[in-house]
Structures are given as structure tokens and as C-alpha cells.
């Protein structure tokens, strides 16, 4: 976890909880926070169509919502990664 920027367990859990709240249970079951480093949140996505939807159509909306929910750290960018 240190390499991902989520070294502090409480910080990582707070970010994961904020992500699940922002995306909801359906999308949350197909995504997971992969890392947080220098303001960049990397999200693993398990399907290509969902990856496309999140990256192209919902990225700005999700970034704004995540910033509002996760106030402990400054979230600068969202990056999606197909796994």
C-alpha cells in the first residue's frame, strides 16, 4: 500500500468509502481504488464498457463529487485503469 499512496489505513478507507458513496453500489462492485499519489486517484475498472463510460462521460462529475466527499486530501485528477 505504501507505493500506492494509501499508506495510512484510515486515509485509504476514507477514500474508498467516499468512492463507493459517489459511484453507488452497482458501479462500486466493478471498480476499486488502486492508488492515490500526488493528488491523482487511480481507479481499477473490471469491464471495458464501464471504463469507457467512466473515463469519457462521467469523469468530471465523479471528480467533483469525490472532491466534495473526500475533504482530507486534495484530489486533483481521476485516472481509470482497465484490469
N, C-alpha and C positions, 0 to 999 in steps of 0.2 A: 504494500500500500504506500510505502514512502515514495516510490518512484511516481506514483500517480498524483501526488499532491494531496492525498487524503490520509496523511499520516495520523492525524488526530482522529480517533474513532468517533468522537462526538460530532466533529465537523462533518465527517463523511456521512454519518447517519442523518444529520440535519439536512444536508444537501440531497440525499436520497429521498428523504421524506418530502421535501419541497418538490422534487421532480415528480414523484408519484402523485402528489396533490395537483400539480399543474397539468399533467397529461391524463390523469384519470386511470381507472383500473384496467381498461382494455389495452390502451397503448402501453401502460406501465408493465403489463405482463409480457410485452415483446421488446422492452428496452431496459437498459440498466446504465447507471453512471459508471463509466470506465475510468475516469480520472478528472482531476481538477488541478490545473497548474497555470500560474500566472494569469488568472482571470478567465481561462479557457476551460469550459466544461466539455468533456468528451463523452458522448453517449453511444453505447453499443446498441445496434438495432438488428433484430434477427430475421427481417424479411426485406427484400428489395423494394416492393411497392410501398411499404411503410417508410423505409429510408427516404425514398423519393418524396413522399408526402411531407415528411417532417423537414427535410432539407430545403425543399423548393417552396412549399406552400405555407408551412406553419412556423418556420424558424424565427421570424421576427416576433410573432405573437408569443411563442414559447419563451423566448429570451426575455421579453418584457415581463411576463408572468413570473418567471423564475427569479428575476431581479427583485420583484416586489415581495416574493415569499422568502427568499434566502438573503436576508439582510446582513448577515455576519461578514460576508466577503463580497467583494465587487466581482460580479460576473460580467465579463466583457464580451464573451463570444461563446456560441454553441457550435460544436463540431460533431457530426454524426459519423459513425463507423459501422459498416456492414460486417456482421460476424456470422 
